[in-house]
Amino acid sequence: MRLRGNAIDLTGRRFGRLTAIQPSGPMYANGVMGWEVLCDCGTTWWVAMQSLVAGLTRSCGCLYKDRSPRRR
């Protein structure tokens, strides 16, 4: 898929537990580019490109769950 403007092609790149699958188009009114990603746990969801590149999003939430102490 060809991307418009200065968008970066992240297809196949890994970000923590996430693998970028395909761009999903602008996510917000300001034009922030979104990406469909696949987590190692099998969950597919959408993330803002800036969050992936900056390392702010590394999983679908399973990383937090794995690292959290068990609740009673």
N, C-alpha and C positions, 0 to 999 in steps of 0.2 A: 504494500500500500504506500502510495506517495503522500507525504505530509506537506501541508501548506506552510508558507512563511518560514519562520525560524524554528519551527517545531523539530524536536529531536526524535529520531526513530529509536525507540527503546525495545522493539520487538525482540524477544528472546533473552534480554538482559535480566539478571537476578538482582534483587534488592532485598537482602535478608532472606526471609522465607518466601518472598514473592517473585514470580516470573511474569514479566510483561508479555501479554498476548497480542493485543491490538489497541490502537487508539479508539476512544469512544466519542471523540468530538469535544466541543466546549462543554464544561460541566456547570459553569456559572455565567451570569450575565456579563461579567467582565472578560469572558473569553478564556478562562483558565482551562488548559487542555487536560482531558481525563484519559485514563488508560484502564482497560480491562486487564486484570491480573489474576493469576492462579497461585493460591497459597499451597505450601507443601502438604497441608492437612486436607486439601481437596476443595476448599472453598474458592469460588470465583466471585470477584466483586470489582468495584471501580474506585480508582484513587486519582487524585490530582497529580499531574506530572511533577510539579514542584515538590510535593511531599515525598515522592519516590527518590528524586534526584538528590534532595537535601538529606535523605536518610531519616526523615521524620516518621515514615510509615514503613515498617519492616515485616508485618504480618497482618492477618485478618483479625487479630485479637487473640489468637491461640498462643502466641508468644507470651503475652501478659498472663494468660490463664496458667500456662506451664510454669511460670516463674513465681506466681502468687502462692503463698502458703495456704494449706487447706483450711477451709472455714468450717466451723462446727455448726 
